[in-house]
Amino acid sequence: MKTPSLPHNEVSRLEFLKNLNILDSLPEQSFDDLATLASEICKTPIAIITLLDESRQWFKSKVGLTATETPREISFCGHAILGNDIFEIPNALDDDRFIDNPLVTGNPNIRFYAGIPLVSSVNYALGTLCVIDQKARELSEEQRHSLKKLGRLVEALIEARIQYQKLQEMSAALFDKTTFLNTLLSSTDESIISTDLNGLITSFSRGSESMLGYTADEVVGLKTPAIFHDVKEMHQRAHELSHILNKPIETSFYVFISQALQRKSETREWTYIRKNGTSLPVSLTVTPMYDNTGELFGYLGVAHDISLRKQAEQETSYMAGILERTGELAKVGGWEFDIASMQIKHWTTEVFRIHELDPPQLPSLEQAMTFYPPESRRELEATIDQATQTGMPWDMELPFTTAKGKHIWVRTQGSAIMRDGKATSLIGAFQDITSQKTVENALKTREKSFNDIIEYAPIGMAIVSLEGRFTRVNQALCNIVGYSSEELMQLTFQEITFPDDLEADLERVSQLIEDKISTYQTQKRYIHKDKRIVWVQLSVSISRDQDRTPKYLIAQIEDITERKYQHEEAEQFAYHDPLTNLPNRRMLLSRLHHALMQTERFYRAMALMFLDLDHFKNINDSLGHDVGDMLLKEVANRLLKCVRSIDTVSRHGGDEFVIVLSEISHTEDAELVAQKIIASFKEPILINGHEIMMSTSIGIAVSKHEKPTKADELMKHADKAMYEAKGAGRNRYCFHD
Ligand SMILES: Nc1nc2c(ncn2[C@@H]2O[C@H](COP(=O)(O)OP(=O)(O)OP(=O)(O)O)[C@@H](O)[C@H]2O)c(=O)[nH]1
């Protein structure tokens, strides 16, 4: 027996056969009819439609046989499919290939076999239509011819099955696709509307319904432009298209499909009018739709709601407008620079105005830099480089020359916008600060003059905080108080003021701060660094801001120490007796007037004592004038010890002394003082080894508030009383009656 060899395309043949899904399928009438016909036409008891699987031949249809399959290696069909025509074995017992075949030697005892290969349209021999007899014989020519035709019919059945199968697959795919599309249509919020070529609406998606408020039933069948289009907008677009295409365009469906007609889809912003009358900005993409022959059959419009974006755009443009206007008002411009393209992206009107350039043509970076002088340009470029690398903001004031050649000053501020640690753009503000700069320069000049005035002033000057701390001092003041300016600025005026003068000074400062006085002048004492007293003439004023809040004190300090001492000396000279240093007649008269006034005011009494030394001339004559002088000094000391500090002991010249007891309660008080004086002379006075006994005669006059006496009267009274004392024997006192 010879096992049939395999066809050259066996692998793909088996694959094709498998995909036919025919193996082990149920019997089909059409196949069975053809098998029966073959059996009848060829007059054989057996007819089979076999299909050759990898290891078996399977019978799709069979007549006169109960088996459903047999092994491939013993099959006759395995040989038959290798040829193109009928494979005919008249007597298997005469053929070496089959003589010992189990199908020949055993059931079904094949003797005659004729099979026509069943070849698919893509040239795979799948099996055979064969007729079998248990006796040796041959087919007639007609039978062969018919068997071939029947074979073609079986092939057609198999081909129909293939086509059906393809159709099944396609319809399954179509179903999937339709399901997908329907799901997509109903799940998206986008509005999807299809129309035919004339704009008749053929579908209206769920998204369209919720976007526009109409149901599909209300809209499908309407012609575009339909109830939800803004006719004014369409009219405007028609007008634009007329210009573009240079021919009149009507306000019609055409405005939506002008591009689609040229096989392009077009996206454009439109306004939809909802059923409730409100409008909705949308971005509408219109796409032409073609059938499988490439024929245009309609249009698809997909629209999405851009109201949020529009609102954001409006807000942005509103904010940009506000920024632009506030920038103009504040004279501050804004700019933006894109780092990737190294291009200026935006300048506000104010930036153009400062440059004296006309918008909207933006200069390149290089051009923009030419407005700065070379040195400033280098500085600015370096700063921008640094900002780009580090994101560090900058704020610079630079000289600038406008497009029309005007020299101004500008302030440029900027910072980098960073994304993922990298600067993507720079934004900033730009300002003309020329007038500010002019004021600043004027202020600087003024400040310099002010500084110069302070620094080089011949008198001491200081700026002092309201608390008293020196915040600014000049050299003249340092010279006055002996401190360096650094040392002085660590001190307060309180610390260097002579304690006795501080209270009055602080009082005046308070009045200044409280705005009760605007300035004050005083003479006061500072304590020099070397601890000596320095007399100064001080003039203090206060600086206030616009709402009169006090800011600091301004002090002018003049050293008057020398003048002060000279004055004191002169005063001493004018009002004092140079020998005894006691007040002289002039001062006494002043004190007397004062005492009389107080007497009247306070309902008191006072006494005037007139003293003349007894026989003083003898001292001069016997011991000399100098001893006389020394004696007079000692007398002065003794007299001072007999009175209170409020009383005045004066020398009137020669050996005459006058005492004002400015406040007595009774006449007896004066008497007591007179007795004390007389007693004090009891002690001898020791001068140059001479023990001198001295006495004095005293005349006392009293003035009481109830009976006041004028000063000159009182002097006369006391003088008269003194003479009475002399007359009465000296070394005594007498009251004027
Ligand atoms: N040493 C000295 N003598 C003076 C000074 N001024 C006046 N005298 C003298 O004082 C004397 C005053 O004398 P009188 O008061 O007139 O007479 P007296 O000797 O004191 O006698 P009685 O007053 O009558 O007790 C005169 O001799 C003056 O020359 C002075 O400043 N120094």
The ligand as an SDF file (V2000), in Angstrom:
LIG
                    3D

 32 34  0  0  0  0  0  0  0  0999 V2000
   41.4790  150.8870  104.4480 N   0  0  0  0  0  0  0  0  0  0  0  0
   40.4670  151.5390  103.8710 C   0  0  0  0  0  0  0  0  0  0  0  0
   40.0020  152.6440  104.3470 N   0  0  0  0  0  0  0  0  0  0  0  0
   38.9560  153.3100  103.7750 C   0  0  0  0  0  0  0  0  0  0  0  0
   38.3350  152.7980  102.6390 C   0  0  0  0  0  0  0  0  0  0  0  0
   37.3080  153.6370  102.2810 N   0  0  0  0  0  0  0  0  0  0  0  0
   37.3050  154.6190  103.1650 C   0  0  0  0  0  0  0  0  0  0  0  0
   38.2940  154.4670  104.0930 N   0  0  0  0  0  0  0  0  0  0  0  0
   38.5900  155.2170  105.2010 C   0  0  0  0  0  0  0  0  0  0  0  0
   37.6540  155.0120  106.2260 O   0  0  0  0  0  0  0  0  0  0  0  0
   37.6150  156.1060  107.0810 C   0  0  0  0  0  0  0  0  0  0  0  0
   36.2370  156.4090  107.4480 C   0  0  0  0  0  0  0  0  0  0  0  0
   36.2320  157.2860  108.5090 O   0  0  0  0  0  0  0  0  0  0  0  0
   34.9170  157.9320  109.0150 P   0  0  0  0  0  0  0  0  0  0  0  0
   33.7830  157.0160  109.0190 O   0  0  0  0  0  0  0  0  0  0  0  0
   34.7120  159.2560  108.3970 O   0  0  0  0  0  0  0  0  0  0  0  0
   35.3630  158.1560  110.5380 O   0  0  0  0  0  0  0  0  0  0  0  0
   35.6830  157.1520  111.6130 P   0  0  0  0  0  0  0  0  0  0  0  0
   37.1020  157.1340  111.8220 O   0  0  0  0  0  0  0  0  0  0  0  0
   35.1330  155.7770  111.2160 O   0  0  0  0  0  0  0  0  0  0  0  0
   34.9110  157.6280  112.8330 O   0  0  0  0  0  0  0  0  0  0  0  0
   33.3840  157.5930  113.0960 P   0  0  0  0  0  0  0  0  0  0  0  0
   32.6810  157.1270  111.9010 O   0  0  0  0  0  0  0  0  0  0  0  0
   32.9440  158.8620  113.4800 O   0  0  0  0  0  0  0  0  0  0  0  0
   33.3100  156.5390  114.1250 O   0  0  0  0  0  0  0  0  0  0  0  0
   38.3220  157.1970  106.3080 C   0  0  0  0  0  0  0  0  0  0  0  0
   39.6300  157.4500  106.9370 O   0  0  0  0  0  0  0  0  0  0  0  0
   38.5100  156.6480  104.9050 C   0  0  0  0  0  0  0  0  0  0  0  0
   39.7010  157.1650  104.3210 O   0  0  0  0  0  0  0  0  0  0  0  0
   38.8240  151.5880  102.1160 C   0  0  0  0  0  0  0  0  0  0  0  0
   38.3690  151.0440  101.1530 O   0  0  0  0  0  0  0  0  0  0  0  0
   39.8920  151.0110  102.7440 N   0  0  0  0  0  0  0  0  0  0  0  0
  1  2  1  0
  2  3  2  0
  2 32  1  0
  3  4  1  0
  4  5  2  0
  4  8  1  0
  5  6  1  0
  5 30  1  0
  6  7  2  0
  7  8  1  0
  8  9  1  0
  9 10  1  0
  9 28  1  0
 10 11  1  0
 11 12  1  0
 11 26  1  0
 12 13  1  0
 13 14  1  0
 14 15  2  0
 14 16  1  0
 14 17  1  0
 17 18  1  0
 18 19  2  0
 18 20  1  0
 18 21  1  0
 21 22  1  0
 22 23  2  0
 22 24  1  0
 22 25  1  0
 26 27  1  0
 26 28  1  0
 28 29  1  0
 30 31  2  0
 30 32  1  0
M  END
$$$$
